[in-house]
Amino acid sequence: MNKIASLTPQQQDIILHKATEFQFSGKYTNTEINGTYLCRNCGLALFRANNKFHSSCGWPSFDADIKGTVTQLPDADKQRTEIICTRCQGHLGHIFYGEGLTNLNTRYCVNSASLDFVTDTQVKDTKEIILAGGCFWGVEYNLQKLNGVVLTQVGYCGGLSEEPTYKEVCTGKTQHIEAVRVIFDNDNLTLETLLQYFFKIHNPTQANGQGVDIGTQYHSAIFCYNQQQKDLARKVINLMPNANNILTTVRNMATFWQAEEYHQDYCNKNNNTHI
């Protein structure tokens, strides 16, 4: 699955056009949690966290990849070796040898923007969908309960402006919707099961909001990466007993702007389990 349609301009510059994020600016530079690093562009598992180490270079560093997932190419500068995702060809960074930093004597120097991190240590491949069903706090909290979901992020999707803030989205002027980016292990969860569950955790028949949360930013929507996802979403809707009353819109994928950090995993961080 190619996820170009949801990438921010910065992510596109790095993954598609081989730019480099600023030193020490990446979100995963100092991450020490056990888990797996995925390709941001296609969801393939690339690195396990037990191969990550601190190199003091300012970018996430690994001394081994998951076999067969990372390809090496001569860099355009003819001095370094570029590394890309084997499946989607997305740019990851560069590889260096002979520095003596670990026993494997290898450093994969990777842009955080090219990666997603999940706490699952066994996942091999993932798929993704972006769902909107009211206040993203509660939608995320409920989606996290579903077995096979390995990562959720809340953010804004489908609007006009770049880098929208929560305050701006709440005005309705940006036309963004509060949404949840959902990454799931496609060996343990199907998209059809995920969508069926999504319709159980919100009211898709309510116009212009969910419950007491009223506004266009709370609209029910499914953002799809391809025609296959759109067809499946419509199939799930059409098979529901109240299909004629469902107001959920099935949309083309759009840029996903991750919301401010205090919104991420809000319910768990604030012990609010009643949403």
C-alpha positions as CSV (number, residue, x, y, z in Angstrom):
1,M,0.0,0.0,0.0
2,N,1.5,3.3,-1.1
3,K,0.5,6.1,1.3
4,I,1.7,9.2,-0.6
5,A,-1.7,10.8,-0.4
6,S,-1.6,11.1,3.4
7,L,2.0,12.4,3.7
8,T,2.8,15.9,4.8
9,P,5.0,18.0,2.5
10,Q,8.0,17.4,4.8
11,Q,7.4,13.6,4.7
12,Q,7.1,13.8,0.9
13,D,10.4,15.7,0.7
14,I,12.2,13.1,2.6
15,I,10.6,9.9,1.5
16,L,10.0,10.8,-2.2
17,H,12.7,13.4,-2.9
18,K,15.5,12.2,-0.6
19,A,15.7,15.2,1.6
20,T,17.1,14.9,5.2
21,E,15.4,16.0,8.4
22,F,17.4,18.4,10.7
23,Q,19.8,16.7,13.0
24,F,18.3,15.8,16.4
25,S,14.8,16.9,15.2
26,G,13.3,13.5,14.6
27,K,10.8,12.0,17.0
28,Y,12.5,8.6,17.2
29,T,16.1,9.7,17.7
30,N,16.1,8.9,21.4
31,T,13.2,6.3,21.5
32,E,14.1,3.3,23.7
33,I,10.9,1.3,23.7
34,N,10.8,-2.3,22.5
35,G,8.9,-2.7,19.3
36,T,9.2,-2.4,15.5
37,Y,9.8,0.4,13.1
38,L,7.7,0.4,9.9
39,C,8.1,2.2,6.6
40,R,5.9,5.3,6.8
41,N,5.1,5.0,3.1
42,C,4.0,1.4,2.8
43,G,3.8,-0.1,6.3
44,L,6.4,-2.8,5.9
45,A,8.3,-3.7,9.0
46,L,11.9,-2.6,8.5
47,F,13.8,-2.6,11.9
48,R,13.3,-4.2,15.3
49,A,13.9,-2.0,18.3
50,N,16.5,-4.4,19.7
51,N,18.8,-3.4,16.8
52,K,18.5,0.3,17.6
53,F,21.4,2.0,19.4
54,H,22.6,5.5,20.4
55,S,25.2,6.7,18.0
56,S,25.1,10.4,18.9
57,C,24.7,11.2,15.2
58,G,21.3,13.0,15.6
59,W,19.2,10.4,13.7
60,P,17.8,7.0,14.7
61,S,20.5,4.4,14.3
62,F,20.2,0.6,13.7
63,D,22.9,-2.0,13.2
64,A,20.6,-4.5,11.3
65,D,17.4,-4.5,9.3
66,I,14.7,-7.1,9.1
67,K,16.2,-9.3,6.4
68,G,15.1,-8.4,2.8
69,T,13.3,-5.2,3.7
70,V,16.0,-2.6,3.1
71,T,17.8,-2.1,-0.2
72,Q,21.2,-0.3,-0.6
73,L,22.0,1.9,-3.6
74,P,24.9,4.2,-4.5
75,D,24.0,7.7,-3.4
76,A,23.8,10.6,-5.9
77,D,26.8,12.2,-4.3
78,K,28.8,9.1,-5.2
79,Q,30.3,9.1,-1.7
80,R,27.7,7.4,0.4
81,T,25.3,4.5,0.2
82,E,21.6,5.3,0.3
83,I,19.0,2.9,1.9
84,I,15.5,2.6,0.7
85,C,12.5,0.5,1.5
86,T,12.7,-2.6,-0.7
87,R,9.0,-2.7,-1.4
88,C,8.0,0.9,-2.1
89,Q,11.4,2.4,-2.8
90,G,10.9,5.2,-0.2
91,H,14.0,7.0,0.9
92,L,15.1,6.1,4.5
93,G,18.6,7.5,4.9
94,H,22.1,6.1,4.5
95,I,24.2,3.2,5.8
96,F,27.8,3.4,7.1
97,Y,30.3,0.6,8.0
98,G,33.4,0.3,10.0
99,E,32.7,2.8,12.8
100,G,33.0,0.3,15.6
101,L,29.8,1.4,17.3
102,T,28.3,-2.0,17.8
103,N,29.5,-5.6,17.3
104,L,27.9,-5.6,13.8
105,N,30.0,-2.6,12.9
106,T,27.1,-1.2,10.8
107,R,25.0,2.0,11.2
108,Y,21.7,2.4,9.4
109,C,21.2,6.2,9.7
110,V,17.4,6.8,9.2
111,N,15.1,9.8,9.1
112,S,12.3,9.6,11.7
113,A,9.9,11.0,9.1
114,S,10.4,7.8,7.0
115,L,9.3,5.6,9.9
116,D,6.3,4.7,12.1
117,F,7.0,3.0,15.5
118,V,4.7,0.3,17.0
119,T,5.2,-1.6,20.2
120,D,4.4,-4.9,18.5
121,T,7.7,-6.9,18.3
122,Q,6.5,-9.5,15.8
123,V,4.6,-7.6,13.2
124,K,5.8,-8.1,9.6
125,D,3.4,-6.1,7.5
126,T,0.6,-3.6,8.1
127,K,-2.1,-1.7,6.3
128,E,-3.8,1.6,7.1
129,I,-7.0,3.5,6.9
130,I,-8.1,6.9,8.4
131,L,-11.4,7.0,10.2
132,A,-13.5,9.9,11.5
133,G,-16.5,9.5,13.8
134,G,-16.8,12.4,16.2
135,C,-14.3,13.6,18.8
136,F,-11.1,11.9,18.0
137,W,-10.3,11.2,21.7
138,G,-13.1,8.6,22.0
139,V,-12.7,7.1,18.5
140,E,-9.0,6.5,19.2
141,Y,-9.7,5.0,22.6
142,N,-12.2,2.5,21.2
143,L,-10.1,1.6,18.2
144,Q,-7.1,0.8,20.4
145,K,-9.2,-2.0,22.0
146,L,-9.5,-3.9,18.8
147,N,-7.0,-6.8,18.5
148,G,-4.7,-6.3,15.5
149,V,-4.6,-2.5,15.7
150,V,-0.9,-1.7,16.3
151,L,-0.9,2.1,16.1
152,T,-3.4,5.0,16.3
153,Q,-2.7,8.7,15.8
154,V,-5.2,11.5,16.1
155,G,-5.1,14.4,13.7
156,Y,-6.9,16.4,11.0
157,C,-7.8,15.3,7.5
158,G,-9.7,16.5,4.5
159,G,-9.3,20.2,4.9
160,L,-7.8,23.1,3.0
161,S,-5.0,24.6,5.0
162,E,-1.6,23.2,5.9
163,E,-0.5,22.5,9.5
164,P,-3.9,23.3,11.0
165,T,-4.2,23.7,14.8
166,Y,-7.0,22.4,17.0
167,K,-8.2,25.9,17.5
168,E,-8.4,26.6,13.8
169,V,-10.2,23.2,13.1
170,C,-12.8,24.0,15.7
171,T,-13.9,27.1,13.8
172,G,-15.0,24.9,10.9
173,K,-13.3,27.3,8.5
174,T,-10.4,24.9,7.5
175,Q,-12.9,22.1,6.6
176,H,-10.7,19.5,8.3
177,I,-12.3,16.6,10.2
178,E,-11.0,15.2,13.5
179,A,-9.7,11.8,12.4
180,V,-7.8,8.8,13.6
181,R,-5.0,7.2,11.6
182,V,-5.2,3.5,12.1
183,I,-2.4,1.0,11.3
184,F,-3.3,-2.6,11.7
185,D,-1.5,-6.0,11.3
186,N,-3.0,-7.5,8.2
187,D,-2.1,-11.0,9.4
188,N,-4.4,-10.6,12.4
189,L,-7.1,-8.1,11.4
190,T,-9.0,-7.5,8.1
191,L,-10.1,-4.1,7.0
192,E,-13.7,-5.4,6.7
193,T,-13.7,-6.4,10.4
194,L,-12.1,-3.0,11.3
195,L,-14.8,-1.1,9.5
196,Q,-17.6,-3.2,11.0
197,Y,-16.2,-2.4,14.4
198,F,-15.9,1.3,13.5
199,F,-19.6,1.5,12.8
200,K,-20.3,0.0,16.3
201,I,-18.4,2.7,18.2
202,H,-20.1,5.8,16.8
203,N,-23.5,6.9,15.4
204,P,-23.1,7.1,11.6
205,T,-26.7,8.4,11.2
206,Q,-26.1,11.6,13.0
207,A,-25.6,14.7,10.8
208,N,-23.0,17.3,11.6
209,G,-21.6,15.8,14.8
210,Q,-21.6,13.0,17.3
211,G,-23.7,13.2,20.5
212,V,-23.2,16.7,22.1
213,D,-20.2,17.4,19.9
214,I,-21.7,19.4,17.1
215,G,-19.8,20.8,14.1
216,T,-18.5,19.8,10.7
217,Q,-15.2,18.7,12.3
218,Y,-17.1,15.8,13.8
219,H,-18.5,14.4,10.6
220,S,-18.4,10.6,10.1
221,A,-16.0,9.7,7.3
222,I,-13.7,7.0,5.9
223,F,-10.6,8.2,4.1
224,C,-9.4,5.6,1.6
225,Y,-6.1,5.0,-0.1
226,N,-7.4,3.2,-3.2
227,Q,-10.5,2.0,-5.0
228,Q,-10.3,-1.4,-3.2
229,Q,-10.7,0.3,0.2
230,K,-13.5,2.5,-1.1
231,D,-15.4,-0.5,-2.6
232,L,-15.0,-2.4,0.7
233,A,-16.2,0.6,2.8
234,R,-19.3,0.9,0.6
235,K,-19.9,-2.8,0.8
236,V,-19.8,-2.7,4.7
237,I,-22.2,0.2,4.7
238,N,-24.7,-1.4,2.2
239,L,-24.8,-4.6,4.3
240,M,-25.9,-2.7,7.5
241,P,-29.6,-2.9,8.5
242,N,-29.9,0.9,8.5
243,A,-27.8,1.5,5.4
244,N,-30.2,4.1,4.0
245,N,-29.8,6.3,7.0
246,I,-26.0,6.2,7.2
247,L,-24.4,9.6,6.6
248,T,-20.8,8.4,6.6
249,T,-18.9,9.7,3.6
250,V,-16.3,7.5,1.8
251,R,-13.6,9.9,0.6
252,N,-10.3,9.9,-1.2
253,M,-7.3,10.0,1.1
254,A,-6.0,13.4,2.0
255,T,-3.0,14.8,3.9
256,F,-3.0,13.7,7.5
257,W,-1.9,16.4,9.9
258,Q,-1.0,14.9,13.3
259,A,-2.7,16.7,16.1
260,E,-0.9,18.4,19.0
261,E,0.8,16.0,21.4
262,Y,-1.6,16.5,24.2
263,H,-4.4,15.1,22.0
264,Q,-2.5,11.8,21.4
265,D,-3.8,8.9,23.4
266,Y,-5.8,11.5,25.4
267,C,-8.2,9.1,27.2
268,N,-5.5,6.8,28.5
269,K,-3.2,9.7,29.6
270,N,-6.0,11.3,31.5
271,N,-7.7,8.2,32.9
272,N,-10.9,9.1,30.9
273,T,-12.4,5.8,30.0
274,H,-16.0,6.8,29.8
275,I,-16.0,8.5,26.4
